[in-house]
């Protein structure tokens, strides 16, 4: 996990990216040969030396460790505030919604230490734990996206009653179902790297997974934004503080765009060159790093908004 490893046999491509969600993908050192005899790429060979892989291995472990620590502190403080003053959390930042967002953040952050260790030391736990990691990663991601969307479109989370409890069960179950393709397409490459995609770029199960990611990370935020601009009631909820929940979607939108770009490059719908692959590696890595920050920034933003509303006597936001 996290090493620059040979391309998986039978999945020859011009190159594969290393990024945080892949929890460390294939080598970023590639050539443009189409020869079917080439089952790996030489990391030290000319002409396409990509600097992203060694940089990623140096920077990612401390970044993930720091983000995990920030997430633990922020989520802990948020849960304490929820427990001590449950009645102070009112719609659109209701206790029912914020508690579930905190649960999703905690689940996401709990995976970061294992990912950091895997980047630095390689993945030695086998295919099953690798797929479970990707399942939990995407379950948390998709559940939070659906929670933000449901909280932006109505008052279902205004109180914790049988109706909202049924909605919560259904939402988390749907998120788990949507995350299942992520587990099916992941796997272990070269015995030491837990990769996001161990199947062909055009495999039906990967196309399904990519479609779900694009819908939840790109189309969903765009649709909610248009709805908020068109519907006065949704704009009013933004003024009351609901817009802060969108921090999650805003941080992950660039990564959704990066996944679309990855598909276009890997499927050769865009011109593949050494420079384009290297620039894409850096852009995709930075966009995912931005998304990972949600687990540290999200709880702090919700706490800040809550304190601002208390300071203003509940009459307005900051």
CORSULSUL-V738918 format. One record per residue. PHI is phi in whole degrees, -180 to 180 (999 if undefined). PSI is psi as a letter, one per 40 degrees, with the letter a starting at -180 (* if undefined). D_LAST is the distance of its C-alpha to the last C-alpha in Angstrom with 1 decimal. Layout:
# CORSULSUL-V738918
{{PHI,PSI,D_LAST} {PHI,PSI,D_LAST}}
This chain:
# CORSULSUL-V738918
{{999,h,43.0} {90,e,41.5} {-85,i,44.9} {-83,h,46.2} {-116,i,48.7} {-61,i,51.3} {-64,h,50.5} {-58,h,51.3} {-54,h,54.9} {88,e,55.2} {-127,f,51.7} {-72,h,52.7} {-143,i,50.0} {-61,d,49.5} {-179,i,46.8} {-128,i,44.1} {-83,i,40.7} {-103,h,39.3} {-152,i,35.7} {-65,d,33.6} {-72,d,33.9} {-67,e,37.6} {46,f,37.5} {96,h,39.8} {-101,a,41.9} {-73,a,45.2} {-64,i,46.4} {-97,e,44.7} {-113,h,48.1} {-145,i,50.0} {-129,i,52.6} {-99,e,53.1} {-70,i,56.3} {-102,e,56.9} {-62,h,59.8} {-73,e,59.8} {-83,e,61.4} {-86,h,58.3} {-102,e,56.4} {-150,i,54.4} {-116,i,53.0} {-86,h,54.1} {-65,d,51.2} {-101,e,53.3} {-93,i,54.9} {-82,i,54.6} {-103,e,53.3} {-112,g,49.8} {-84,h,48.4} {-99,h,44.7} {-84,e,42.8} {-69,d,39.9} {-58,d,41.7} {-64,d,42.4} {-65,d,38.9} {-60,d,37.4} {-67,d,39.5} {-79,d,38.6} {-89,d,34.8} {-62,d,34.0} {-59,d,35.0} {-66,d,33.0} {-63,d,30.0} {-66,d,30.3} {-65,d,30.9} {-66,d,27.8} {-65,d,25.6} {-63,d,27.3} {-64,d,26.7} {-64,d,23.0} {-65,d,22.9} {-63,d,24.9} {-67,d,22.7} {-65,d,19.4} {-67,d,21.1} {-61,d,22.8} {-64,d,19.8} {-66,d,18.2} {-66,d,21.5} {-63,d,21.8} {-64,d,18.4} {-65,d,19.7} {-74,d,23.0} {-78,d,22.2} {-132,g,19.7} {-63,d,20.6} {-77,e,19.8} {-82,e,16.2} {-95,h,15.6} {-119,i,15.6} {-55,h,15.7} {-87,e,14.4} {-108,g,13.8} {-74,i,17.1} {-61,d,19.3} {-62,d,22.0} {-73,d,20.0} {-65,d,18.2} {-63,d,21.6} {-71,d,23.3} {-63,d,21.0} {-65,d,21.5} {-63,d,25.2} {-63,d,25.3} {-64,d,23.6} {-64,d,26.1} {-63,d,29.0} {-64,d,28.1} {-66,d,27.7} {-64,d,31.0} {-83,e,32.9} {-64,d,31.8} {-60,d,34.3} {-65,d,37.2} {-66,d,36.2} {-63,d,36.0} {-65,d,39.4} {-65,d,40.8} {-65,d,39.8} {-80,d,41.5} {-119,e,44.5} {91,i,45.1} {-96,h,44.8} {-122,e,47.7} {-96,e,46.7} {96,i,48.2} {-72,d,47.3} {-58,d,46.2} {-62,d,43.4} {-61,d,42.3} {-67,d,42.0} {-64,d,40.2} {-61,d,37.6} {-66,d,37.0} {-63,d,36.9} {-66,d,34.3} {-57,d,32.2} {-76,d,32.1} {-59,d,31.8} {-61,d,28.5} {-61,d,27.4} {-70,d,28.5} {-63,d,27.3} {-65,d,23.7} {-62,d,23.9} {-68,d,25.4} {-64,d,22.8} {-62,d,19.9} {-64,d,22.1} {-67,d,23.1} {-73,d,19.6} {-87,e,18.6} {-106,e,21.7} {-177,a,22.0} {-111,f,21.5} {-61,d,24.2} {-98,e,22.0} {-63,d,20.8} {-144,i,23.6} {-99,g,26.1} {-124,i,29.3} {-54,d,32.5} {-65,d,31.2} {-70,d,28.1} {-67,d,30.4} {-64,d,32.8} {-63,d,30.1} {-63,d,29.0} {-61,d,32.6} {-64,d,33.3} {-65,d,30.2} {-69,d,31.1} {-68,d,34.8} {-64,d,34.1} {-61,d,32.1} {-65,d,35.1} {-64,d,37.5} {-67,d,35.6} {-83,e,35.6} {-59,d,39.4} {-59,d,40.5} {-62,d,38.6} {-70,d,40.8} {-69,d,43.9} {-90,e,43.5} {-84,i,42.7} {175,a,45.5} {-107,h,47.0} {-110,h,48.6} {57,e,51.3} {78,e,50.9} {-134,e,48.0} {-137,h,45.1} {-86,h,42.9} {-107,i,42.2} {-68,d,39.8} {-132,h,42.7} {-112,e,46.3} {-121,i,47.6} {-65,i,48.4} {-61,d,45.6} {-102,e,47.2} {-62,h,47.8} {-55,d,46.7} {-68,d,44.7} {-73,d,42.7} {-62,d,42.2} {-64,d,40.9} {-62,d,38.4} {-63,d,37.3} {-61,d,36.9} {-64,d,34.6} {-63,d,32.5} {-66,d,32.2} {-65,d,31.4} {-83,d,28.6} {-101,e,27.1} {-122,d,27.7} {-69,d,28.7} {-62,d,26.3} {-60,d,23.1} {-63,d,24.8} {-65,d,25.7} {-66,d,22.2} {-65,d,20.8} {-63,d,23.6} {-65,d,23.2} {-65,d,19.5} {-74,d,20.6} {-93,d,23.5} {-111,h,22.4} {-58,d,20.1} {-62,d,19.4} {-70,d,18.1} {-64,d,15.8} {-65,d,14.5} {-68,d,13.8} {-62,d,11.8} {-61,d,9.5} {-83,e,9.4} {116,e,8.4} {-65,d,12.1} {-61,d,11.8} {-65,d,10.9} {-65,e,14.4} {-75,e,15.8} {-55,d,15.4} {-59,d,18.8} {-64,d,20.5} {-62,d,19.3} {-73,d,20.8} {-97,e,24.0} {-58,d,24.8} {-60,d,26.6} {-69,d,28.8} {-59,d,29.7} {-65,d,30.8} {-65,d,32.7} {-63,d,34.6} {-64,d,35.7} {-64,d,36.9} {-59,d,38.7} {-62,d,40.6} {-63,d,41.6} {-73,d,43.0} {-67,d,44.7} {-84,e,46.2} {61,f,47.4} {-83,e,45.8} {-113,i,44.5} {-65,h,46.9} {-85,h,46.9} {-132,i,47.5} {-58,d,47.1} {-65,d,44.3} {-68,d,42.4} {-67,d,42.5} {-67,d,41.4} {-62,d,38.5} {-66,d,37.5} {-56,d,37.7} {-65,d,35.3} {-64,d,32.8} {-68,d,33.0} {-63,d,32.7} {-67,d,29.6} {-67,d,28.0} {-73,d,28.8} {-59,d,27.6} {-62,d,24.2} {-64,d,24.3} {-61,d,25.4} {-62,e,22.3} {-60,d,20.3} {-73,e,21.8} {-95,d,20.3} {-83,d,16.9} {-58,d,16.2} {-60,d,16.3} {-66,d,14.2} {-65,d,11.4} {-65,d,11.8} {-64,d,12.0} {-63,d,8.9} {-63,d,6.9} {-63,d,9.4} {-67,d,9.1} {-65,d,5.6} {-67,d,7.0} {-65,d,10.1} {-65,d,9.1} {-92,e,8.0} {72,f,11.3} {75,e,10.5} {-92,e,10.2} {-173,a,7.0} {-103,a,3.8} {-89,*,0.0}}
